[in-house]
Amino acid sequence: IALQFPYRFWDSKVQGADFFGHVPPSASKRGLFAVFYDMDPQKQHSVLMSVIAGEAVAAVRSLEDKQVLQQCMATLRELFKEQ
């Protein structure tokens, strides 16, 4: 999944890294948006990409795109509560 944002809210927290991640809170969330990649490290655009891997692929296969987006955004909101 790739997401474009109006601004780079992650810059101050990741301190120049071109990717960041987290350990999912439960086994059922493993492989689901664990790593986010900054698709423009030159900082001209605000695009993040994440992947779904392992058993999480089967869990989201039946979801609509909107539902996958909501889950991804929930993960980002948890990581960047201050935003």
C-alpha positions as CSV (number, residue, x, y, z in Angstrom):
1,I,0.0,0.0,0.0
2,A,1.3,3.5,-0.9
3,L,-0.1,6.6,0.8
4,Q,0.4,10.3,-0.1
5,F,0.1,12.8,2.7
6,P,-0.1,16.6,2.7
7,Y,3.1,16.9,4.7
8,R,5.8,14.6,6.1
9,F,4.6,14.1,9.6
10,W,7.2,11.3,10.2
11,D,10.3,13.4,9.5
12,S,11.0,14.6,13.1
13,K,10.5,11.2,14.6
14,V,12.5,9.1,12.2
15,Q,15.4,11.5,12.0
16,G,16.4,11.1,8.4
17,A,15.9,7.3,8.1
18,D,14.2,6.2,4.8
19,F,12.2,3.5,6.6
20,F,10.8,2.9,10.1
21,G,8.8,0.2,11.7
22,H,7.4,-1.3,14.8
23,V,6.7,-4.7,16.5
24,P,3.0,-5.5,16.1
25,P,1.1,-5.7,19.4
26,S,-0.2,-9.2,18.8
27,A,0.6,-12.3,16.8
28,S,-2.5,-11.7,14.7
29,K,-1.0,-8.4,13.5
30,R,2.4,-9.8,12.4
31,G,3.2,-9.0,8.8
32,L,0.6,-6.2,8.7
33,F,2.2,-2.8,8.1
34,A,5.3,-3.6,10.3
35,V,7.6,-1.5,8.2
36,F,7.0,1.8,6.4
37,Y,9.3,3.1,3.6
38,D,9.7,6.7,2.7
39,M,9.3,6.7,-1.0
40,D,11.0,10.1,-1.5
41,P,14.0,10.5,0.8
42,Q,14.8,13.8,-1.1
43,K,11.8,15.2,0.8
44,Q,10.0,16.7,-2.2
45,H,6.9,14.5,-1.7
46,S,5.1,12.9,1.3
47,V,4.7,9.3,0.3
48,L,4.9,6.2,2.5
49,M,4.7,2.6,1.4
50,S,4.1,-0.4,3.5
51,V,3.7,-4.1,2.7
52,I,1.6,-7.0,3.9
53,A,3.5,-10.2,4.4
54,G,3.1,-13.7,5.7
55,E,-0.1,-14.9,7.2
56,A,-1.4,-11.3,7.2
57,V,-1.9,-11.6,3.4
58,A,-4.7,-14.1,3.9
59,A,-6.3,-12.0,6.6
60,V,-6.6,-8.9,4.4
61,R,-7.4,-10.7,1.1
62,S,-11.1,-10.6,1.7
63,L,-11.1,-6.9,2.8
64,E,-12.0,-4.0,0.6
65,D,-9.3,-1.4,-0.2
66,K,-11.0,1.1,2.2
67,Q,-10.7,-1.4,5.1
68,V,-7.0,-2.1,4.4
69,L,-6.5,1.7,4.2
70,Q,-8.2,2.1,7.6
71,Q,-6.0,-0.5,9.2
72,C,-2.9,1.1,7.8
73,M,-3.9,4.5,9.0
74,A,-4.7,3.1,12.5
75,T,-1.2,1.7,12.6
76,L,0.3,5.1,11.7
77,R,-1.9,6.9,14.2
78,E,-0.7,4.6,16.9
79,L,3.0,5.2,15.9
80,F,2.5,9.0,15.6
81,K,0.1,9.8,18.4
82,E,1.4,13.3,18.7
83,Q,0.4,14.2,15.1
